Amino acid sequence: MSLFDAYTIEEGYDEMFEPDGHPRSHYRQLFLRLSQMSLEEYRRRCRLAERIFMEQGITFAVYGDEGGCERPFPLDLIPRIIPSQEWAFLEKGLTQRMIALNLFLQDIYHDQKILHDHVVPWELVLSATFFRREFLGANPPGGIYVHICGTDILRDADGRYLVLEDNLRCPSGVSYVLQNRTTLTRVFPQLFQDYAVRSVDHYTTQLLENLRELAPEERKQNPCVVLLTPGPYNSAYFEHAFLAQQLGIALVEGRDLFVEDNSVFMKTTRGPQRVDVIYRRVDDDFLDPLVFRPDSLLGVPGLVNAHRAGNVALANSIGTGVADDKVIYAYVPRIIRYYLQEDPILPNVETYVAYEDLQRKHILAHLDTLVVKAANESGGYGMLIGPQASAQEREEFARKIEANPRNYIAQPLVRFSCVPTFVEDHFEERYVDLRPYILQGRKGVTVIPGGLTRVALRKGSFVVNSSQGGGSKDTWVLAGEHRGDRPSIGDLGKPALLGQQQRSWSLPRQAGEAQ
């Protein structure tokens, strides 16, 4: 019996299978390998992957969890595959978006032309939670505000890629991209024999190069770069420690740094060491108690003044959160047209802004069909999925929208694409999104091939966040067409329809392949 025997294709776009049940061309070799694998063999590989994650400390914490324990980050072993031509399209669209958002941030903290021209409403920007008046007129190195961006993308029922949101403050998850690839090569090396998969290993090399370029001119010869973390109680602390180790830089907390004469220093056993660039994973609010929250113990007093003086660079810069406000997101197509005189390559999901009177009336009249999101919530919180909510929950959200319309947007419920996912003893379809990571340096934009495919492990759920029960998959971007050194399904003389016996389609085992 094949692990695909119980697999069914529901409404929507299945990444692996055509609507008639045949595997898509770039998934055929993967399908053949998996369909001839026994349940016990597949489970053995799952256990191995879980053990690797536990031994490596690849975990996350859920805020508000009474147990307060770390959990291994769930990895489903079936990769998501993106053909080279599809990735070229995504790469072009993500690059366009990154350039436009950096121009937008440069503008609103200086001349504010886009506001004077009424392309984006003044009041939406000035009332944004993460718009930082303290940063008006400041000049980050090279005029770059966003150095690292994680943009969430989904594929709709028609197969179109749509941007769901941008993450421009302290985007997380890239450590899982790197660890997923390493783990899958150990657990399932045979899968890579059939495909030319583009590497993701250069991410940290490129990131470090970009960070070093931000150092003050007189310090560029051998700049000191550090990663600032809130500490071990942060849900993403594993990632902070992992990235610092991979980058070869110091992992520091606020208490490890101090400011003197508008320069930042790190405490070391050999005395103070000047710091030139800070890759910060601490939100603006906690970054400097002299400027933002005075009760913060996570930041560094005087850091903002040192940054404004040009003596230390921050990645990402202060105030970038205004551009990932979900209300501002609705205006990104206009922002792209305004600065680049181009149509967006990657469209947004259709979005209604509660701030606009007519759109708010539409939202309130159609709560049973819409997904409502708060402007600055993350992790799947502050959200109403109207078709799956109770009447009482919709009424509560209606009151919230009417009380604070600036804080909400709504979107139609887009059925995410699906990828087969292992459930107990067989494969079932589960919804996925994609978070590619984009790096902006002085020399241009780099998009890391693939990104983090997040999967909703609960059946029927559209919430892919790890804090809400989601997991991840390795994401493969093909360097070209998949290798044709295997027999195609047509060559095997059997229809590749789901639910049929696959036993006669087994491929010969490779030398050294596990039995």
C-alpha positions as CSV (number, residue, x, y, z in Angstrom):
1,M,0.0,0.0,0.0
2,S,1.2,3.5,-0.8
3,L,1.3,6.3,1.7
4,F,-0.7,8.3,-0.9
5,D,-3.6,5.9,-1.1
6,A,-5.8,8.0,1.2
7,Y,-4.8,11.3,-0.3
8,T,-7.6,13.4,-1.7
9,I,-7.4,16.7,-3.5
10,E,-9.9,19.3,-2.2
11,E,-10.8,22.6,-3.7
12,G,-7.8,24.9,-4.2
13,Y,-4.3,24.5,-5.7
14,D,-2.3,21.4,-4.8
15,E,1.4,22.0,-5.2
16,M,2.3,18.4,-6.0
17,F,-0.7,17.2,-8.0
18,E,-2.7,18.3,-11.0
19,P,-6.5,18.4,-10.5
20,D,-6.8,15.0,-12.2
21,G,-4.5,13.4,-9.7
22,H,-1.3,13.1,-11.7
23,P,1.8,14.6,-10.1
24,R,3.0,17.8,-11.6
25,S,6.1,17.4,-13.7
26,H,8.6,18.8,-11.2
27,Y,7.2,16.5,-8.5
28,R,7.2,13.2,-10.4
29,Q,10.5,11.9,-9.1
30,L,9.7,12.8,-5.5
31,F,6.3,11.2,-5.8
32,L,7.8,8.0,-7.2
33,R,10.3,7.7,-4.4
34,L,7.8,8.4,-1.6
35,S,5.1,6.2,-3.1
36,Q,7.3,3.1,-2.9
37,M,8.4,3.7,0.6
38,S,7.0,1.7,3.5
39,L,5.2,3.3,6.5
40,E,7.8,2.0,8.9
41,E,10.7,3.4,6.8
42,Y,9.1,6.8,6.6
43,R,8.4,6.9,10.3
44,R,12.0,6.0,11.0
45,R,13.2,9.0,9.1
46,C,10.6,11.2,10.9
47,R,12.0,10.0,14.3
48,L,15.5,10.7,13.1
49,A,14.6,14.3,12.1
50,E,12.9,14.9,15.4
51,R,15.9,13.6,17.3
52,I,18.3,15.9,15.3
53,F,16.1,18.9,16.1
54,M,16.0,18.0,19.8
55,E,19.8,17.4,20.0
56,Q,20.5,20.7,18.1
57,G,18.1,22.6,20.4
58,I,15.9,23.6,17.4
59,T,12.9,24.7,19.5
60,F,10.5,27.6,20.0
61,A,8.5,28.9,23.0
62,V,4.9,29.9,23.0
63,Y,4.1,33.1,25.0
64,G,1.3,32.4,27.6
65,D,1.9,28.7,27.6
66,E,1.4,27.7,31.2
67,G,4.0,24.9,30.9
68,G,6.6,27.5,29.7
69,C,8.6,24.8,28.0
70,E,10.5,24.8,24.7
71,R,9.0,22.7,21.9
72,P,10.8,21.1,19.0
73,F,9.9,23.0,15.8
74,P,7.8,20.5,13.7
75,L,9.4,19.7,10.4
76,D,7.4,17.8,7.7
77,L,9.8,15.8,5.5
78,I,8.0,16.3,2.1
79,P,9.7,19.4,0.6
80,R,7.9,22.1,-1.3
81,I,9.4,22.4,-4.8
82,I,9.4,25.6,-6.9
83,P,10.5,25.4,-10.5
84,S,13.2,27.8,-11.7
85,Q,10.9,29.9,-13.9
86,E,8.4,30.4,-11.0
87,W,11.2,31.5,-8.7
88,A,12.6,34.0,-11.2
89,F,9.1,35.6,-11.2
90,L,9.0,35.7,-7.4
91,E,12.5,37.0,-7.1
92,K,11.8,39.9,-9.5
93,G,8.6,40.8,-7.6
94,L,10.3,40.6,-4.1
95,T,13.2,42.8,-5.3
96,Q,10.7,45.4,-6.6
97,R,8.9,45.4,-3.4
98,M,12.0,45.7,-1.2
99,I,13.3,48.7,-3.2
100,A,9.9,50.5,-3.1
101,L,9.5,50.0,0.7
102,N,13.0,51.4,1.4
103,L,12.2,54.4,-0.8
104,F,8.9,54.9,1.1
105,L,10.7,54.8,4.5
106,Q,13.4,57.2,3.3
107,D,10.6,59.6,2.1
108,I,8.3,59.6,5.2
109,Y,11.2,60.2,7.5
110,H,12.5,63.1,5.4
111,D,10.5,65.0,2.7
112,Q,7.2,63.1,3.0
113,K,6.4,63.7,-0.7
114,I,4.1,60.7,-0.9
115,L,2.0,62.2,1.9
116,H,1.9,65.7,0.3
117,D,0.8,64.0,-2.9
118,H,-2.0,62.2,-1.0
119,V,-1.0,58.8,-2.3
120,V,-1.0,57.4,1.2
121,P,-3.2,59.3,3.8
122,W,-1.2,61.4,6.3
123,E,-3.2,60.3,9.3
124,L,-2.6,56.6,8.6
125,V,1.2,57.1,8.6
126,L,1.3,59.5,11.5
127,S,-1.0,57.3,13.7
128,A,0.9,54.1,12.9
129,T,2.1,52.4,16.1
130,F,5.6,52.0,14.7
131,F,6.0,55.4,13.1
132,R,8.9,57.0,15.1
133,R,8.9,60.8,15.2
134,E,12.1,60.5,17.1
135,F,13.8,59.3,13.9
136,L,12.6,62.1,11.6
137,G,15.6,63.5,9.6
138,A,17.9,60.7,10.6
139,N,20.2,59.2,7.9
140,P,20.9,55.5,8.2
141,P,24.0,54.3,6.3
142,G,23.5,54.3,2.5
143,G,19.9,55.4,3.1
144,I,18.9,51.8,3.7
145,Y,16.2,51.3,6.3
146,V,15.3,47.6,5.8
147,H,18.3,45.3,5.5
148,I,16.4,42.0,6.2
149,C,12.8,41.4,5.1
150,G,10.6,38.4,5.4
151,T,7.6,38.7,3.0
152,D,4.7,36.2,3.5
153,I,3.4,34.8,0.2
154,L,0.5,32.5,-0.6
155,R,-0.7,30.8,-3.7
156,D,-4.5,31.0,-4.4
157,A,-6.8,28.5,-6.0
158,D,-5.9,29.7,-9.5
159,G,-2.2,29.2,-8.8
160,R,-1.4,32.9,-8.5
161,Y,1.2,34.1,-6.0
162,L,-0.1,36.8,-3.7
163,V,1.7,38.8,-1.0
164,L,0.0,38.4,2.4
165,E,2.1,40.7,4.4
166,D,5.6,42.2,4.8
167,N,7.8,41.7,7.9
168,L,10.2,44.6,8.2
169,R,11.1,45.0,11.8
170,C,12.8,41.8,13.2
171,P,11.7,39.1,10.8
172,S,12.3,35.6,12.2
173,G,12.4,32.1,10.9
174,V,15.5,32.0,8.6
175,S,17.4,29.7,11.0
176,Y,14.7,27.1,10.3
177,V,15.3,27.5,6.6
178,L,19.0,26.6,7.1
179,Q,18.4,23.8,9.6
180,N,15.6,22.3,7.6
181,R,17.9,21.9,4.6
182,T,20.7,20.4,6.7
183,T,18.4,18.0,8.4
184,L,16.7,16.8,5.2
185,T,20.1,16.1,3.5
186,R,20.9,13.9,6.5
187,V,17.5,12.2,6.8
188,F,16.6,11.9,3.1
189,P,19.8,12.2,1.0
190,Q,18.2,10.1,-1.7
191,L,15.7,12.7,-2.6
192,F,18.4,15.1,-3.7
193,Q,19.7,12.6,-6.3
194,D,16.8,13.5,-8.7
195,Y,16.9,17.2,-8.4
196,A,19.4,20.1,-8.8
197,V,18.3,22.2,-5.8
198,R,19.7,25.7,-5.3
199,S,21.7,26.1,-2.1
200,V,20.7,28.4,0.8
201,D,24.0,28.2,2.6
202,H,25.2,31.6,1.4
203,Y,22.6,33.4,3.4
204,T,24.8,34.1,6.4
205,T,27.8,35.0,4.2
206,Q,25.8,37.6,2.3
207,L,24.2,38.9,5.5
208,L,27.5,39.4,7.2
209,E,28.9,41.1,4.1
210,N,26.0,43.5,4.1
211,L,26.3,44.2,7.8
212,R,30.0,44.9,7.6
213,E,29.3,47.4,4.8
214,L,27.2,49.5,7.3
215,A,30.1,50.4,9.5
216,P,31.2,54.0,9.8
217,E,33.8,54.9,7.1
218,E,36.7,55.1,9.5
219,R,35.9,51.7,11.0
220,K,35.3,49.7,7.7
221,Q,38.7,48.0,7.8
222,N,37.8,45.6,10.6
223,P,34.3,46.4,12.0
224,C,32.8,44.9,15.1
225,V,29.4,43.4,14.4
226,V,27.2,42.0,17.2
227,L,23.7,40.5,17.4
228,L,21.5,42.1,20.1
229,T,19.0,39.6,21.6
230,P,16.3,40.2,24.3
231,G,17.7,37.1,26.0
232,P,17.0,33.4,26.5
233,Y,13.4,33.9,27.4
234,N,12.5,35.2,24.0
235,S,10.6,32.8,21.8
236,A,13.2,33.1,19.0
237,Y,16.3,32.8,21.2
238,F,17.4,29.6,19.4
239,E,17.5,31.6,16.2
240,H,19.5,34.5,17.7
241,A,22.1,32.1,19.1
242,F,22.3,30.1,15.9
243,L,22.7,33.1,13.6
244,A,25.3,34.7,15.8
245,Q,27.3,31.4,15.7
246,Q,26.9,31.1,11.9
247,L,27.8,34.7,11.3
248,G,30.8,34.4,13.7
249,I,29.8,37.5,15.7
250,A,29.1,38.1,19.4
251,L,25.6,37.4,20.8
252,V,24.9,40.2,23.3
253,E,22.1,41.4,25.6
254,G,21.5,45.1,26.4
255,R,23.4,44.7,29.7
256,D,26.6,43.7,27.7
257,L,26.7,47.1,25.9
258,F,27.1,50.7,27.0
259,V,27.3,54.1,25.4
260,E,30.1,56.7,25.9
261,D,30.6,59.9,23.9
262,N,27.9,58.7,21.5
263,S,29.7,55.5,20.7
264,V,28.6,52.0,21.7
265,F,31.0,49.6,23.5
266,M,30.8,46.0,24.4
267,K,32.0,44.7,27.8
268,T,34.7,42.0,27.3
269,T,37.3,40.3,29.6
270,R,39.9,42.5,27.8
271,G,38.1,45.7,28.5
272,P,35.6,47.8,26.4
273,Q,35.4,47.1,22.6
274,R,33.9,49.5,20.2
275,V,30.8,48.2,18.4
276,D,30.1,49.4,14.8
277,V,27.1,47.5,13.6
278,I,24.2,45.9,15.6
279,Y,22.0,43.3,14.1
280,R,19.2,43.9,16.5
281,R,16.4,41.4,17.4
282,V,14.9,43.8,19.9
283,D,11.8,45.9,18.9
284,D,12.0,49.6,18.8
285,D,10.0,50.0,22.0
286,F,12.7,48.3,24.1
287,L,15.8,49.5,22.3
288,D,16.7,52.6,24.3
289,P,15.0,53.5,27.6
290,L,16.0,57.1,27.3
291,V,13.9,57.5,24.1
292,F,11.3,54.8,24.1
293,R,10.0,52.7,27.0
294,P,11.7,53.9,30.2
295,D,11.0,50.6,32.0
296,S,12.9,48.5,29.4
297,L,15.8,46.5,30.6
298,L,16.5,44.9,27.2
299,G,18.0,47.9,25.4
300,V,21.0,50.2,25.8
301,P,20.6,53.8,27.2
302,G,21.9,56.3,24.7
303,L,21.8,53.9,21.7
304,V,19.5,56.0,19.6
305,N,21.7,59.1,19.9
306,A,24.8,57.0,19.0
307,H,22.9,55.8,15.9
308,R,21.8,59.3,14.9
309,A,25.4,60.5,15.3
310,G,26.5,57.9,12.7
311,N,28.7,56.0,15.2
312,V,26.8,52.8,15.1
313,A,24.6,51.2,12.5
314,L,21.4,49.2,13.2
315,A,19.9,46.5,11.1
316,N,17.0,46.9,10.6
317,S,16.9,50.6,11.2
318,I,14.6,52.3,13.7
319,G,11.0,53.0,12.5
320,T,10.8,50.4,9.8
321,G,7.6,48.9,11.5
322,V,5.5,51.6,9.9
323,A,5.9,49.8,6.6
324,D,4.7,46.4,7.9
325,D,1.7,47.9,9.5
326,K,-1.1,45.8,7.9
327,V,-3.1,49.0,7.1
328,I,-0.1,50.5,5.2
329,Y,0.3,47.1,3.5
330,A,-2.9,47.8,1.6
331,Y,-1.3,50.9,0.0
332,V,1.9,49.1,-1.1
333,P,0.7,48.7,-4.8
334,R,0.3,52.5,-4.8
335,I,3.7,53.0,-3.2
336,I,5.4,50.8,-5.9
337,R,3.7,52.8,-8.7
338,Y,4.6,56.2,-7.0
339,Y,8.3,55.5,-6.6
340,L,9.1,53.1,-9.4
341,Q,6.5,54.0,-12.0
342,E,5.8,50.3,-12.4
343,D,2.9,48.0,-11.8
344,P,3.4,45.6,-8.9
345,I,4.8,42.3,-10.1
346,L,3.4,40.5,-7.1
347,P,-0.1,41.6,-6.2
348,N,-1.5,42.0,-2.7
349,V,-4.4,39.9,-1.5
350,E,-7.6,42.0,-2.0
351,T,-7.8,44.1,1.1
352,Y,-10.5,46.4,2.7
353,V,-9.4,49.1,5.1
354,A,-11.7,49.8,8.0
355,Y,-10.4,53.4,8.2
356,E,-12.3,54.1,4.9
357,D,-16.0,54.6,5.6
358,L,-17.4,52.7,2.6
359,Q,-14.9,49.8,3.1
360,R,-15.7,49.6,6.8
361,K,-19.4,49.3,6.0
362,H,-18.6,46.4,3.6
363,I,-16.5,44.7,6.3
364,L,-19.2,44.9,8.9
365,A,-21.8,43.6,6.5
366,H,-19.7,40.6,5.4
367,L,-17.8,39.5,8.5
368,D,-19.0,36.0,7.9
369,T,-17.0,35.8,4.7
370,L,-13.9,37.8,5.6
371,V,-10.7,37.4,7.5
372,V,-10.2,40.5,9.8
373,K,-6.7,41.4,11.1
374,A,-5.4,43.9,13.6
375,A,-2.8,46.3,12.2
376,N,0.2,45.3,14.3
377,E,-0.5,41.8,15.7
378,S,1.6,38.8,14.6
379,G,1.8,35.1,15.1
380,G,-1.8,34.5,14.1
381,Y,-3.1,36.6,17.1
382,G,-5.6,39.4,16.8
383,M,-7.3,37.8,13.9
384,L,-10.9,36.7,13.1
385,I,-11.5,34.0,10.4
386,G,-15.1,34.9,9.7
387,P,-16.3,31.7,7.9
388,Q,-15.0,29.6,10.9
389,A,-16.0,32.0,13.7
390,S,-19.1,31.9,15.8
391,A,-21.8,34.7,15.7
392,Q,-20.6,35.9,19.1
393,E,-17.0,36.2,17.9
394,R,-18.1,38.2,14.9
395,E,-20.1,40.5,17.0
396,E,-17.2,41.1,19.3
397,F,-14.9,41.9,16.4
398,A,-17.6,44.2,14.9
399,R,-17.5,46.3,18.2
400,K,-13.7,46.4,18.0
401,I,-13.7,47.6,14.4
402,E,-16.3,50.3,15.2
403,A,-14.3,51.5,18.3
404,N,-11.0,51.7,16.5
405,P,-11.4,51.5,12.7
406,R,-7.7,52.6,12.1
407,N,-6.6,49.3,13.6
408,Y,-8.2,46.8,11.2
409,I,-8.2,45.5,7.7
410,A,-10.2,42.6,6.2
411,Q,-9.5,40.2,3.3
412,P,-11.5,37.5,1.6
413,L,-10.6,34.1,2.8
414,V,-8.1,32.9,0.3
415,R,-7.7,29.1,0.2
416,F,-4.0,28.6,0.5
417,S,-2.3,26.0,-1.7
418,C,-1.6,22.6,-0.2
419,V,1.4,20.2,0.0
420,P,1.1,16.6,1.1
421,T,2.0,16.3,4.8
422,F,2.5,13.2,6.9
423,V,-0.4,12.5,9.3
424,E,-0.2,9.4,11.6
425,D,0.3,6.8,8.9
426,H,-0.4,8.4,5.6
427,F,-0.2,11.7,3.6
428,E,-2.9,14.3,3.7
429,E,-3.1,17.8,2.2
430,R,-2.3,20.7,4.4
431,Y,-2.3,24.5,3.7
432,V,1.1,26.2,3.3
433,D,2.4,29.7,2.8
434,L,6.0,30.9,2.0
435,R,8.3,33.4,3.7
436,P,11.2,34.2,1.4
437,Y,14.0,36.3,2.9
438,I,15.3,39.4,1.1
439,L,18.6,41.1,2.0
440,Q,19.3,44.7,1.0
441,G,22.9,45.8,0.9
442,R,24.8,48.7,-0.6
443,K,25.4,46.7,-3.7
444,G,21.8,45.6,-4.3
445,V,19.1,43.1,-3.3
446,T,19.7,39.4,-2.7
447,V,16.7,37.0,-2.4
448,I,17.7,33.7,-0.9
449,P,16.3,30.8,-3.0
450,G,13.3,29.4,-1.4
451,G,12.5,30.5,2.1
452,L,10.4,29.1,5.0
453,T,7.4,27.1,3.9
454,R,5.1,27.1,6.9
455,V,2.4,24.4,7.1
456,A,-0.8,24.4,9.1
457,L,-0.6,20.9,10.7
458,R,-4.2,20.9,11.9
459,K,-6.7,19.7,9.3
460,G,-8.7,22.6,7.7
461,S,-6.6,25.3,9.5
462,F,-5.3,28.3,7.6
463,V,-3.1,29.4,10.5
464,V,0.5,28.4,9.8
465,N,2.3,30.1,12.7
466,S,4.3,27.9,15.0
467,S,2.6,29.5,18.0
468,Q,-0.8,28.3,16.6
469,G,0.3,24.7,15.9
470,G,2.0,25.1,12.6
471,G,5.2,23.5,11.3
472,S,7.6,23.9,8.3
473,K,8.9,22.2,5.3
474,D,12.2,22.5,3.3
475,T,11.7,24.7,0.3
476,W,13.5,23.7,-2.9
477,V,14.2,26.1,-5.8
478,L,15.3,24.1,-8.8
479,A,18.4,25.3,-10.6
480,G,16.8,24.2,-13.9
481,E,14.5,21.5,-15.0
482,H,14.5,18.5,-12.8
483,R,16.9,15.8,-13.8
484,G,15.5,13.4,-16.4
485,D,17.6,10.4,-15.5
486,R,14.6,8.6,-14.0
487,P,11.7,6.9,-15.8
488,S,8.7,9.2,-16.1
489,I,5.2,8.0,-14.9
490,G,4.2,7.6,-18.5
491,D,7.1,5.3,-19.1
492,L,5.9,3.1,-16.3
493,G,2.7,2.4,-18.1
494,K,0.4,3.0,-15.1
495,P,-2.0,5.9,-14.5
496,A,-0.6,8.0,-11.6
497,L,-4.0,8.6,-10.1
498,L,-4.4,8.9,-6.3
499,G,-5.8,6.0,-4.4
500,Q,-4.5,3.3,-6.8
501,Q,-1.8,0.8,-5.9
502,Q,1.7,2.2,-6.5
503,R,3.6,-1.1,-5.8
504,S,4.4,-1.8,-9.4
505,W,5.9,1.7,-9.8
506,S,8.8,1.2,-7.4
507,L,12.1,2.5,-8.5
508,P,15.3,0.5,-8.2
509,R,17.1,1.4,-5.0
510,Q,20.3,3.4,-5.2
511,A,23.6,2.0,-3.9
512,G,23.7,2.6,-0.2
513,E,20.0,3.5,0.1
514,A,18.4,2.4,3.3
515,Q,16.2,-0.6,3.1
